[in-house]
Amino acid sequence: MRRLTRFAAAVLLACAAATVQAAPVTVVDDAGRKVTLKAPAQRVISMAPHATELLFAAGGGARVVGAMNYSDYPEAAKSIPLVGSNSQIDMERVLALRPDLIVVWHTGNTARQIAQIESLGVPVFHSEPRRLAQVAENIERLGRLLGTVPAAQAAAGAYRAKLAGLEARYGKRAPVTVFYQIWDQPLYTLNDAQIASDAIRVCGGRNVFGGLKVVAPEVSLEAVIAADPEAIMAGKRYDPANPGLKLWEPYRSMTAVKRGNLLTVDGELLTRPGPRAIDGAAALCQALEGGRQRRPK
């Protein structure tokens, strides 16, 4: 009788555990929408490179069955079948992969693409980190949807520790005014709604065009000269025909030029709102600290 009782108790416990594992999970995404899954996602499609990185960080890399072009990190992401680019999505390919969760990026995917994706009836998570701290939040919420909470919490915790270290070290340093150049012909920059500007803030900097309404506004050469930033930052030049930071060398009266503060940064890390954004921020902080050291004594 005791053996039967123990057996029955074991069965009940197993059933209870199975019920807990299969319980629906709900999170709120960056668009403020509730995303509910009946069970942890097993087949996920990432519609942006940063989302691919977030899914891997959350412990769900092996479940990513489709991704967008430029999903090149970590190394395993390069072997994921592509479903399209930021200009076109192969909806037939998306359907054939039978996803139970799709992660989209409002800034990178067009409204038409997102509408097409949402019409499929598959749960959609909008990922749009605009602050460094929101990257960790994305990792944790995706971990809940994947059922990989321990891995996601560990990754988010490590990320937050790095962020706290940067804020403690650089957050109260003497401010540095910064022009962040994302393109040179014509000149484009970023406002404070983009994660790169939050990295500038964390490092004790101030984006001179952060208050503009457009996320990636075009600015004139004259406007930058008038703003006279202490540092001008740009990503690596991939096209030798584009001048990049050399554009500013003739303007020797500008503070950034006089002090040698024409700084090259890894634009991919800074503008891709994924787990490596914190590494881009760390490099940015070091670069701006160098600018402080070059101030006249």
ZIKA-V304574 format. One record per backbone hydrogen bond with DSSP energy under -1.0 kcal/mol. CO is the residue of the C=O (numbers start at 1). NH is the residue of the N-H. Records with the same first field share a line. If there is no record, write none. Layout:
# ZIKA-V304574
CO: NH + NH
This chain:
# ZIKA-V304574
1: 5
2: 6
3: 7
4: 8
5: 9
6: 10
7: 11
8: 12
9: 13
10: 14
11: 15
12: 16
13: 17
14: 18
15: 19
16: 20
17: 21
18: 22
20: 23
25: 37
27: 35
29: 32
33: 29
35: 27
37: 25
43: 100 + 101
44: 65 + 66
45: 103
48: 52
49: 53
50: 54
51: 55
52: 56
53: 57
54: 58
55: 60
56: 59
60: 63
61: 64
63: 44
66: 46
67: 83
68: 71
70: 72
74: 77
75: 78
76: 79
77: 80
81: 67
83: 90
84: 69
88: 85
89: 91
90: 94
91: 95
92: 96
93: 97
95: 98
101: 45
102: 125
103: 47
104: 127
105: 109
110: 114
111: 115
112: 116
113: 117
114: 118
115: 119
117: 120
118: 121
123: 102
125: 104
126: 30
132: 135
133: 137
134: 138
135: 139
136: 140
137: 141
138: 142
139: 143
140: 144
141: 145
142: 146
143: 147 + 148
145: 41
148: 152
149: 153
150: 154
151: 155
152: 156
153: 157
154: 158
155: 159
156: 160
157: 161
158: 162
159: 163
160: 164
161: 165
162: 166
163: 167
164: 168
165: 169
166: 170
167: 171
170: 173
176: 206
177: 231
178: 208
179: 233
183: 188
187: 219
188: 182 + 183
191: 194
194: 197 + 198
195: 199
196: 200
197: 201
198: 202
199: 203
200: 205
201: 204
204: 176
206: 178
207: 210
209: 212
210: 192
215: 191
217: 189
220: 224
221: 225
222: 226
223: 227
224: 228
229: 256
231: 179
232: 263
233: 181
234: 265
239: 242
243: 246
244: 247
245: 248
248: 251
250: 252
251: 254
254: 258
255: 259
256: 261
257: 260
261: 232
263: 234
265: 267
266: 270
267: 271
268: 272
272: 274
274: 277
276: 280
277: 281
278: 282
279: 283
280: 284
281: 285
282: 286
283: 287
284: 288
285: 289
286: 290
287: 291
288: 292
289: 293
290: 294
292: 295
